Every structure is written in structure tokens, then in C-alpha cells.
Amino acid sequence: MAKLNENFLKLAPSYLFSDIAKKVAAYKEAHPDKRIIRLGIGDVTQPLAPAVIEAMHKAVDEMASADTFRGYGPEQGYDFLRKAILENDFLVRGIPLDMDEIFINDGAKSDTGNIGDILARDNVIGVTDPIYPVYIDSNVMAGRAGDHADGLWTDIVYMPCNGDNDFTPSLPEKKVDVVYLCYPNNPTGTVITRQQLKAWVDYALQNDVLIMYDAAYEAYIQDEGIPHSIYEIEGAKQVAIEFHSFSKTAGFTGTRCGYTVVPKSVKARTSDGERVSLNQIWLRRQCTKFNGTSYITQRGAEAAYTPEGKAQVKATIAYYMENARIMREAFAGMGIKTYGGENAPYIWVQTPHGMTSWEFFDALLQEANVVGTPGVGFGPAGEGYFRFTAFGQKEDCLEAMERVKRWLQG
């Protein structure tokens, strides 16, 4: 009989958002007359940009003719999209990269979870807390997390982020080999300054640490002083892998496309001390275990970089950031401590009246018929906090805030 990877048994029986879905479904079944406003899962609601739709229609038409039909594409992505990414996301910011350092994927979640395939099991992982669950869960699956006790994994090094330290993690006190950073942050919506990011890069260079930098929400940055890429910091190309996504930037949550940057200068050590570039190792992994992102999808992503596409995507981002402003100001008016929502589409609030995260979730659902995400679902340091997303319809955001206000102040 086949033997199981027993690390999977260490995971919680279901994903955070599955638990939320079950609670909402049960409430909806018991109260079919109630209209629930969902501001929890970070799924977008605005349609794809017209320029993207036009490009995808054209690509579909190409597939209908033998002369323009496309079969298997390159696992690392078509050059037309990699070139557009290089020119628009990096060269304009003074960041030189080679096109073969850019790998197209089917969304940042895939690569942030799969990147561990090319790393040894005995690497020590450091994470900010709270954190996007995939970073930890994928390392649990790989056997790097140890055992779960009192809400923490024994072999993971946690760097708590909360109101006391303004959600800025301290450098690890213990030795780590790999650190996950996400800015603008999911779930807290907070950002990192250039000086703070430089401290992390300097730390990684001095201590031979690999940084996994998730920049999925960089397009939402409004403050010109906040870095969009870790590669804006000198030396980062020696120590950092960076992840990007078209999901929230250009509405590709149902279309699936993103990319990962693995500079050739980023290296890892073999058991006998040899330093090996991770770029070719990741290429080999992708060519074996990834079919590539569809041609049609990549043409759509390319169109997001056209002048028309940029303007349309920018307008959609502005729509979501207006939602964020509405919620941020509404919570502040209710006397609720609020973070984020200025350079990110997430609003992180401190739960009122000393409620736990799940107590607030249940009360919010039952009393206001509004759904958000319990902060503790993102890690122990998230207890007492709650995440709202700005990806809903503006009308729903306005109504949700009125409902919450009536409940809390009624």
C-alpha cells in the first residue's frame, strides 16, 4: 500500500475561508430572507478591463485558424508578456532584469506555495504574524513546520506584528534561512518604508538569508515614497525572490495569471557547501511540474500594459481604494481603531468591546449580516483583529458600514 505524506495530517481539516463559507451558508439557510454583504474573501467584483477583453477575444480568434493556432506554450511564459512586465514594472523603476529571470504563472498563490519544492526540508522558516496562510501551510506540507502547539508551529520562527509595534516586524532573534515578507501586507493592509525594507535586505545579505517577497498588491500603493519592488533596494537581487499577481491588479481572479522573479544571482547552498543559482533550478521545476499559463490569458495580461489598459486598470484600482476610504473613515467615526486601507485594499480593524476575532465574526454576521475575516485566522498575533476587503461594490460598502454603525451604536 502507498504511504501517506503525514505532514498533511498536521494541517487544520479545512482552509480558513472554507470555515467562513460554512458558517455563512448555515446562517443563510436559517435566514433565507437576509441579504448578506460579503467583505471577507479578497475576490474582486469589477469586470476585466475592456483592453484585456479585446485582447483575449483576438487571441481566441487566433486559436480558430490553423495559421495562428497556438499549441503548447513555454512553461516559463511567452516572451511578449515577459517583455511587457520587464519594461513596465521594472525598467521604468530603474531595475535591470533579464527576461529569463521572469516566470509567468497561474497566480501568485501557486508559486508562493510551490517555491519550497526547490529548498531543502531542513531550512528554518521565518514569518511575520499575522500572515497569508499559504506561506505556513505549504511549509507544513513539506515537513518544515514541526508540530502545532498553542496556535504556533514549533519549528517556525514568528515575528509578531500588532498595534504595539505599528505592524512593523522586528528582525528575527533566532537563526533563520528563509523569511516571508508581504507588502503591501495581506492581511493588515500596512506597508513598509524604503528604510525598513533596506534593513531587511541588509540583514539577509549579512546572514545569508533568502527573502520570499510577495508584492501582489504593489499596484495599490498611493504613497510615492513606498517601494513597489524589493529590487529597488541595493543588493536585493542577491537575496530575494519576488511574487506578483494580476488577480487584484487587473481583475484576473477568475482568469489566473501572475509572475515570479528569480534573479540569477539568488543562490542556495548544497549539503557540501556549493552555492547554486536558483534561477535554473526553478526553471527545471516549472518545466517538469507546470503546464504554463494559457496563451489567451497571457495576451490579456499583456494588454493590461497598453496605454488603454493601464488607464482602465488604474480606474478600477481607484474604485476599490475609494471603497477602502469609505470603510476606513466609517470605522474611525465609530471609534474603532483601524489600520491599512491607504496603500492597500485591506482594512484591518481592532475588534470592539474586547471581542475575540471569531466572536466579532459571529456577531457581525448575525446582527449586521456582514461578513469579514477573523484576524486570528492569519496567525496568533491576529487575535483581536479583523480584516475587511475593499473589493466589493461601492453600494455594498456604504450599506455595510451603515449596518455596522447601527448595530454598534444602537
SVG drawing of the C-alpha trace seen along z (x, -y; Angstrom):
<svg xmlns="http://www.w3.org/2000/svg" viewBox="-37 -60 68 62">
<polyline fill="none" stroke="black" stroke-width="0.4" points="0.0,0.0 1.2,-3.6 2.5,-5.6 1.0,-8.9 2.8,-12.2 1.7,-12.5 2.5,-16.2 -0.8,-16.8 -2.5,-15.3 -1.0,-18.1 -3.0,-20.7 -6.3,-22.0 -9.1,-19.9 -10.2,-22.9 -8.9,-26.2 -9.8,-29.4 -12.1,-30.6 -13.8,-27.2 -14.8,-27.6 -16.1,-31.0 -18.2,-29.7 -19.7,-27.0 -20.8,-29.5 -22.3,-31.8 -24.1,-29.0 -25.6,-27.8 -26.8,-31.3 -28.2,-31.8 -30.1,-28.6 -31.6,-29.5 -32.4,-33.1 -33.1,-33.0 -34.7,-36.4 -31.5,-38.2 -29.2,-39.8 -25.6,-39.2 -22.9,-41.6 -19.5,-39.8 -16.4,-41.8 -14.3,-38.9 -12.5,-36.9 -10.3,-39.1 -12.1,-38.4 -12.7,-41.3 -16.1,-42.4 -15.3,-44.7 -15.0,-43.2 -11.8,-42.8 -10.6,-46.0 -12.0,-46.4 -8.5,-46.4 -7.9,-43.0 -11.2,-41.6 -10.5,-42.8 -7.0,-41.2 -8.4,-37.9 -11.1,-37.9 -8.5,-38.4 -6.4,-35.5 -9.5,-33.2 -10.0,-34.1 -6.3,-33.2 -7.0,-29.7 -9.7,-29.2 -7.3,-29.3 -4.6,-26.8 -2.3,-29.7 -2.4,-31.4 -3.3,-28.5 -1.1,-28.0 -0.4,-24.7 1.9,-24.0 3.4,-27.3 6.7,-27.8 6.3,-26.8 8.1,-30.0 5.8,-32.2 5.7,-33.9 8.3,-36.5 5.7,-39.1 4.3,-39.1 7.7,-38.9 8.9,-41.8 5.9,-43.9 6.5,-43.1 10.2,-43.9 9.6,-47.2 6.6,-48.4 7.2,-47.0 11.0,-47.1 12.9,-49.1 10.7,-52.2 11.8,-52.0 15.5,-51.7 15.6,-47.9 17.5,-46.0 16.5,-42.3 16.8,-39.7 13.6,-38.4 14.6,-34.8 14.5,-35.9 10.7,-36.4 8.4,-33.3 4.7,-33.6 2.4,-31.5 -1.4,-31.0 -1.4,-33.3 0.9,-34.2 -0.7,-31.7 0.7,-28.8 4.3,-29.9 4.4,-31.1 3.2,-27.6 5.4,-25.7 8.7,-27.6 9.5,-25.4 10.0,-22.5 13.5,-23.7 14.5,-24.1 15.8,-21.5 13.5,-20.3 15.7,-21.4 15.5,-25.1 14.4,-27.2 11.4,-29.4 10.7,-32.9 7.3,-34.5 5.6,-37.7 2.5,-37.1 -0.3,-37.6 0.4,-36.1 -1.1,-34.8 -1.9,-31.2 -0.4,-29.7 3.2,-30.5 2.9,-28.4 0.6,-25.7 2.9,-24.9 5.8,-24.5 3.8,-22.3 3.1,-20.1 6.9,-20.0 7.7,-18.9 9.5,-22.2 7.0,-23.4 7.3,-20.9 4.3,-20.3 1.3,-22.6 1.0,-23.6 -0.8,-26.6 -1.5,-28.1 2.1,-28.0 4.3,-25.7 7.3,-24.6 9.9,-24.9 8.6,-28.2 10.1,-31.5 7.4,-34.0 7.8,-37.8 4.6,-39.3 3.1,-42.4 0.5,-44.4 -0.6,-47.8 2.2,-48.0 4.9,-47.9 2.9,-49.6 2.8,-46.3 6.5,-46.5 8.2,-43.2 11.5,-43.1 14.4,-41.2 14.5,-37.6 16.3,-36.9 16.8,-33.3 18.7,-32.0 16.5,-31.5 17.3,-30.5 14.1,-31.8 11.9,-34.8 8.5,-35.5 7.5,-39.2 4.3,-40.6 4.0,-44.3 1.5,-45.9 0.5,-43.4 -2.2,-40.8 -4.0,-40.8 -3.1,-44.0 -3.1,-46.4 0.1,-48.1 3.2,-49.0 6.9,-49.0 9.1,-52.1 12.2,-52.1 14.4,-52.4 12.7,-49.5 13.0,-47.3 16.6,-48.2 17.1,-46.9 15.7,-43.5 17.9,-43.3 21.0,-44.2 20.1,-41.6 19.6,-39.0 23.0,-39.8 24.8,-39.7 23.2,-36.5 22.8,-34.6 19.0,-34.6 16.6,-34.1 13.7,-36.5 10.4,-35.5 8.9,-38.9 5.2,-38.9 4.4,-42.1 0.9,-41.1 -0.7,-44.4 2.0,-46.8 -0.3,-48.5 -2.4,-49.8 0.4,-51.9 -0.5,-55.6 2.5,-57.0 5.3,-57.7 7.8,-57.0 6.8,-53.4 8.8,-50.8 6.9,-48.7 9.6,-46.1 12.2,-44.8 14.7,-45.2 14.5,-48.9 16.9,-48.2 20.6,-47.7 21.7,-44.1 18.2,-42.6 18.8,-40.7 21.3,-38.6 18.9,-37.5 15.2,-37.9 12.6,-36.1 9.6,-38.3 6.0,-37.3 3.4,-39.4 -0.2,-38.9 -2.7,-40.1 -5.5,-38.9 -6.2,-42.0 -4.3,-44.4 -6.2,-43.7 -9.1,-41.5 -7.7,-38.1 -9.0,-36.2 -11.2,-34.1 -8.7,-34.2 -5.5,-33.3 -2.2,-34.9 0.8,-36.2 4.6,-36.1 7.6,-35.3 11.1,-36.9 14.0,-34.7 17.3,-36.6 20.2,-34.5 22.3,-36.0 20.0,-34.4 21.7,-31.2 21.2,-28.4 23.7,-26.1 24.1,-22.4 24.9,-19.9 28.6,-20.0 28.7,-23.8 28.4,-24.6 26.4,-27.7 23.9,-27.1 21.8,-29.7 18.1,-29.1 17.0,-30.5 17.8,-27.4 16.6,-25.1 13.2,-26.9 13.1,-26.7 13.7,-22.9 11.0,-22.5 8.5,-24.5 9.3,-22.6 8.5,-19.4 5.5,-20.2 3.8,-23.2 2.0,-23.3 2.3,-27.0 -0.4,-29.7 -2.7,-29.8 -1.8,-31.9 -5.2,-33.6 -4.7,-34.6 -1.2,-35.9 -2.4,-38.0 -5.0,-39.5 -2.3,-40.2 -0.1,-41.8 -3.0,-44.2 -3.0,-45.5 0.2,-47.2 -1.0,-49.1 -1.9,-52.8 -5.6,-52.0 -5.1,-49.0 -3.1,-51.0 -5.7,-53.7 -8.6,-51.2 -6.8,-49.2 -5.9,-52.4 -9.5,-53.4 -10.6,-50.1 -7.9,-50.3 -9.2,-53.8 -12.7,-52.4 -11.5,-49.9 -9.4,-52.4 -12.5,-54.7 -14.2,-51.7 -11.2,-51.4 -11.5,-55.1 -15.2,-54.8 -14.7,-51.9 -11.6,-53.3 -13.3,-56.6 -16.6,-54.9 -14.8,-52.7 -12.8,-55.7 -16.1,-57.5 -17.4,-54.6 -14.3,-54.9 -12.8,-51.6 -9.0,-51.5 -8.2,-51.0 -5.1,-50.2 -4.3,-49.8 -6.6,-50.9 -4.4,-53.8 -1.9,-51.9 -3.7,-48.6 -7.2,-47.2 -7.4,-45.7 -8.7,-47.4 -7.5,-45.8 -9.6,-46.8 -9.3,-46.1 -12.3,-44.3 -14.6,-46.4 -15.6,-45.7 -12.8,-43.2 -14.3,-40.6 -12.2,-37.8 -11.9,-37.7 -14.5,-34.8 -16.9,-36.4 -16.8,-39.6 -17.3,-37.5 -20.4,-35.7 -21.9,-38.9 -21.2,-40.8 -22.9,-38.1 -25.9,-37.8 -26.5,-41.4 -25.4,-43.3 -25.5,-40.5 -22.0,-41.5 -19.1,-39.0 -15.4,-39.7 -12.4,-37.6 -11.3,-36.9 -7.8,-38.1 -6.8,-35.1 -7.2,-33.0 -4.0,-34.6 -2.0,-33.7 -2.0,-34.1 -1.0,-37.7 -4.2,-38.4 -6.4,-37.6 -8.4,-40.7 -8.3,-42.0 -10.5,-41.6 -9.9,-42.0 -12.3,-43.7 -11.6,-43.9 -12.3,-46.8 -13.2,-44.6 -17.0,-44.8 -19.4,-47.1 -19.4,-50.7 -23.1,-50.5 -22.5,-47.4 -19.6,-49.0 -21.8,-52.0 -24.6,-49.9 -22.4,-47.6 -20.9,-50.5 -24.4,-51.8 -25.4,-48.4 -22.3,-48.0 -22.8,-51.6 -26.5,-50.9 -25.5,-47.6 -22.6,-49.0 -24.2,-52.3 -27.8,-51.1"/>
</svg>
